[in-house]
Amino acid sequence: MPPPLLVCLLIFLVAVPRPWPVAGEPPRPPGAKPRAFPLRARQVPAGALPRPPSKLRFHHNVSLTVSLAVGTPPQNVTMVLDTGSELSWLLCATGRQGSAAAGAAAMGESFRPRASATFAPVPCGSAQCSSRDLPAPLSCDGASRQCRVSLSYADGSASDGALATDVFAVGDAPPLRSAFGCMSTAYDSSPDGVATAGLLGMNRGTLSFVTQASTRRFSYCISDRDDAGVLLLGHSDLPFLPLNYTPLYQPTLPLPYFDRVAYSVQLLGIRVGGEALPIPASVLAPDHTGAGQTMVDSGTQFTFLLGDAYSALKAEFLKQTKPLLPALDDPSFAFQEALDTCFRVPAGRPPPSARLPPVTLLFNGAEMSVAGDRLLYKVPGEHRGADGVWCLTFGNADMVPLTAYVIGHHHQMNLWVEHDLERGRVGLAPVKCDVASERLGLML
């Protein structure tokens, strides 16, 4: 049996020329060429990262990755694109590297700070070390007087290291000096301990790559073909993509459980086929503590709904698909500990995707329809006699546990998603990513 693989979607990172500057962005030099970064699918051997037994089993087995060059001279690094995180980080190989960095170093992936002439640790007294946007506050190492960072995620992954700065090469633009976490240890939540060499934080926090690069608009299209995805950094009006916009949602008062730097939108309702689910508006809106916001997150694979909304979706989907798919009927089984609306499909046959009822998420001014192949996911290695197991790609957030609705990248495939920070909105348009890439003049 071949070793487990981490399958990463291919994306192209580009910034197309624009006829006018956007507020907060440095002007581009005349005649500057588009910045294009081809990505590749990477196979990562299992066992590269240790996994503490106390961590959750919930994990991602597909990530979106982008390749950049960091340091002087430039070192090529591969990072997970994550609109749900703030601080970018890289596994750093040092003289006393942790086992995680050592595993990544063996694959030639970790960043070598001592080999970069522009690398600089961030001291405790710096403004960057006092950022309040991170979930866990930064700390100070009394001995070295360096700013320390510790990050953890809902899927059980965690990383620990020091805050530092170095230059990031972004096409033909002048190198951008950016703060990031230079991590000496990291733990992955997957049962196989699949390695992640780094993460590119793209939310609205002060230390995110978006903020540090003064980017006020970016967008992407996630392909189902693994080779035609696109990420655009910067302003671009695309006439062949008529976007529907929904405003970013922000409460008037700060709330303890509301992530104010996430890309939060207002979820108004859910339909299964033509049937609107009987979910009260109060269930879909943040409560008085801020719990229950709806986040668009490229760093999460599937979509998660809070318990009451998930139960309504599960009941209606099972009802409408009863003539098409036999339910698994195994109360003890949940894929990734949170996806328990599952079915039996004869091995070697695809499910009847074209006949399944689409699930539509309704927002203020826009909607997102999940249909066809995106509705079901085959559980690797799981069988019931001669049948394989397929699960609905919506999970129960209460089982993760999460305190928010999270729209993952699996449901953003073949959908143009624009994050417009200047006007405080998210734009959506269904499109085949390979068609969008061709229209953008990219060579696939």
BELGI-V950131 format. One line per field, one symbol per residue. burial: I if it has 16 or more other C-alpha atoms within 10 Angstrom, else O. A space follows every 10 residues. Layout:
burial: ???
This chain:
burial: OOOOIIIIII IIIIIIIOOO OIOOOOOIOO OOOIIIIIII OOOIIIIIII IOOOIIIIII OIIIIIIIII IIOOIOIIII IIIIIIIIII IIIIOOIIII IIIIIOOOII IIIOOIOOIO IIIIOOOIIO OOIIOOOIII OOOOOIIIII IOOIIIIIII IIIIIIIIII IOOOIIIIII IIIIIIIIII OIIIIIIIII IIIIIIIIII IIIOIIIIII IIIIOIIIII IIIIIIOOOO OOIIIIIIII OOOOOOIIII IIIIIIIIII IIIOOOOOIO OOIIIIOOOI IIIIIIIIII IIIIIIIIII IOIIOIIIOO IOOOIOIIOO OOOIIIIIII IIIIIOOOOO IOOOOIIIII IIIOOIIIII IIOIIIIIOO OOOOOOIIII IIIIIIIIII IIIIIIIIII IIIIIIIIII IOOIIIIIII IIIIOIIOOO OOOO
